[in-house]
Amino acid sequence: MTAHVEKKRLEDPPAKFKLRIQRRDNEDAQVRWETFELAYRRNLNVISALMDVRKNPVTIEGKQTTPPVWDMSCLEQVCGICTMVIDGRVRQSCSALIDDLLLESGNDSITLQPMSKFPNVRDLVVDRSRMFEHLQQVHAWIELDGTYDLGPGPQISNETAQERYAYSRCMTCGCCLEACPQYDDDEYIGPQAIAQARLFNMHPVGKMDSDERLNGLMGNDGITNCGNAQNCVQVCPMSIPLTRAIYETNRDITVNALFGWLRK
Amino acid sequence: MASTNLKIAIVGGGLAGLAAAMKIAEAGHEVDLISVVPVKRSHSVCAQGGINGAVNTKGEGDSPAKHLDDTVYGGDFLANQPPVKRMTDMAPEIIYLFDRMGVPFSRTKEGLLDFRRFGGTLHHRTAFAGASTGQQLLYALDEQVRKWETQGKVNKYEGWEMLSLVLDDHQVCRGLIAMDLRSLELKAFQADAVIIATGGPGLIFGKSTNSMTCTGSAVSTCYQQGARYANGEFIQVHPTSIPGEDKLRLMSESARGEGGRVWVPKIDGDSRDPKDIPEGERWYFLEEKYPAYGNLVPRDIATREIFQVCLEGHGVAGENQVYLDLTHIPAETLTRKLGAILEIYEMFVGDDPRYVPMRIFPGVHYSMGGLWVDFEQRTNIPGLFAAGECDYSIHGANRLGANSLVSCVYGGFVAAPAAVEYAKNVDRGNTESNGIHDAELRRQQEINASIISNEGDENQYKLHEEMGKWMTDNVTVVRYNDRLKATDEKLLELQNRFKRISINDSNLWATQAVPHARQLWNMLQLARVITLGALNRNESRGAHYKPDFPDRDDDNYLKTTIAEYSEEAPVFSYEPVDVSLVEPRKRDYSKGKAAK
């Protein structure tokens, strides 16, 4: 058991702080930057700072501007929608506390940018529909005979359940794809979908059609594109063992390639 | 003539909407699924603790009949009992179905489903996947619906918001109008039946435990177009939330289910570190007042007790907060059983609840009220169905923990076949060509145009804040008639000031200003239903508490509140509650067999 360490706190907060926001009117428009100055209060996160700006969108130069647009929903870091790049690091803006950001940077300014690997709809909003298409590609579901009452599912050890739970927490936020040096356009499907394939291939019923999932990962955009940079596992807000998923899925694909013909 | 290619539209992609979509697709029909966010990001992900079903694997003699009794008793007998029975009967098979879909439920040594205890029951009845059960259940349905999507059975419209229903001259629902939240383009969806599954209206209270999508806007438009809204005054305030600037974050009841204890220092304003306050100098007020259920009394009771303790100045450091303490449980056990929610606390507050007692306070959480539906989830508008938090049917005056997930799925599973059956038999007539969809589309375009062209001195976000503050201060835990009246006057004033808002955004592409303005107007309408419903109910029952009328009054108020829209004010009527299965009795959680 690790000993409990108390978190370092911002001792001497500034009276005001700045929010530098990368703006873009639409996907085709030029990028521009705007800075807003806000009064410091305890317990602010990036979202509440953005809400302050939205109520009164006037830049530090005193120029009236349009309210910045960003995505948000649960604000508890479980829906994944509010992901953006904050001070150069991809993460959810709801759980990015102003105190921590100021403490980390040592200055009074925070920079917000949209994720760079997805189409930039406007300001801090991106379109991640590609990630949901990945899930189709790897058949990320269990095939059922039907949803009528067929009694309980298979008995599963708690150990396996916990291992699967770790993968099942993926909220499709895109942090791993943003951080992955190989993920760009449609050249590599990326760790998110590989981990979801692993989630279902680990299930006693899901196993029965694991070939379909592995096939989805053997194309040109498949698992072999992983360059083993291991950035994904560092930035995953849910601490999903993404590199393990890639390793184990790779192993399954090799086994499949070697012995798969025996089952034909 | 009835048609063979049915068109069913579902609004909302949380548990209820996806449950319905899956059933309809499985039955071979096509679904248009409309959701403001990608469905995998719906508010159901926030549900933490678990899903109830009397599977009875713990040798406790649990049964669906006991689940029924706990639910209607916990709901202070305001729920019609037949649908509750149907739900509690169906609950075990719902849990088994999710098990088959691969939800990583926590397991016992034998590899069976594990169950934990939750509020308002003495049984281990709650299946759970860590402390993010809602997320896991939603993902399972999302996966199944994705499979149907690849087979062309489900057409998703994600990033679209419903603006209104399309009703024909006979008030029959023939589809809906929705808006693309990027282009603001409007589209008419023709449908033989529409299922509303848009969740709760927590944002009416400004800050709540709800997601930012939970405006109740779609439901409010149905109400404004003639759908009856029932028991609006019953708003659950969750006893344990983490106050924040942007929202109140939920601290799951499972923290108490796993042994969490609520206390305040016996000495007011005691400034010692909580760990330095000896056992004898702590006041475990819930355990003292309710020896049988202790910290697991139903939510309305826990909320009022915490609220009252703070009101009397006994809160930690004299503020509106009490301790929720888990530090007596081994850190390893806590991580395994409650990891997800403890992380949330640590992330947002900075203290690790495994070592430092949490500071919590009640927060608006759930609406027991919603669209009126019959026992087949049909609203009073032919062709319009409702399921999930947005319907009123299951929880009466107070919802028990872990009953929401099961009621969402149940609602979807009942609404789906009912909608299919209706759609099979309804005569489309000439509704596809008679122009009613175009007319409604134009009406909605005009509303958008007037919002966009408005140039007034009011700021819509400030109006929203003001509404939220008034509603939270006056229409939550404790209610007084004079303050409810004043709140209604305030809401009317806000409705007037709304007409002078300026959207403040010259770039209409992906603007949030126009959708928010529409949501705000709809919230202001529903806020009156909640407030006036509370004003009219002169008793205390479940979550609705009036100090001037402290007792439940079955002679006068064992009845469902029904609100119908009129331009001046909601028109109220009442209908009797079906209590044919469990005879109403006084709710008393201070006695009874002590918990194991």
Interface residues (C-beta under 8 A of the other chain):
Chain A: M1 H4 E6 K7 R9 D25 N26 R41 N43 L44 N45 I47 S48 M51 R54 K55 N56 P57 T66 P67 V69 D71 M72 S73 C74 L75 E76 Q77 V78 C79 G80 I81 C94 S95 L97 V121 R122 D123 V125 R128 S129 F132 L135 Q136 H139 A140 W141 I142 E143 L144 G146 T147 D149 L150 G151 P152 G153 Q155 I156 S157 N158 A161 Q162 R164 Y165 S168 R169 M171 T172 L199 F200 H203 V205 G206
Chain B: M22 K23 E26 V37 P38 K40 R41 S42 H43 V45 C46 E93 Y96 L97 D99 R100 M101 G102 V103 P104 F105 S106 R107 T108 K109 E110 G111 L112 L113 D114 A129 G130 S132 Q135 Q136 Y139 E143 Q144 R146 K147 E149 T150 E158 R182 S211 M212 T213 G244 E245 D246 K247 R249 L250 A331 E332 R336 A340 I344 M347 F348 G350 D351 D352 R354 Y355 N459 Y461 K462 N504 D505 S506 N507 W509 A510 T511 Q512 A513
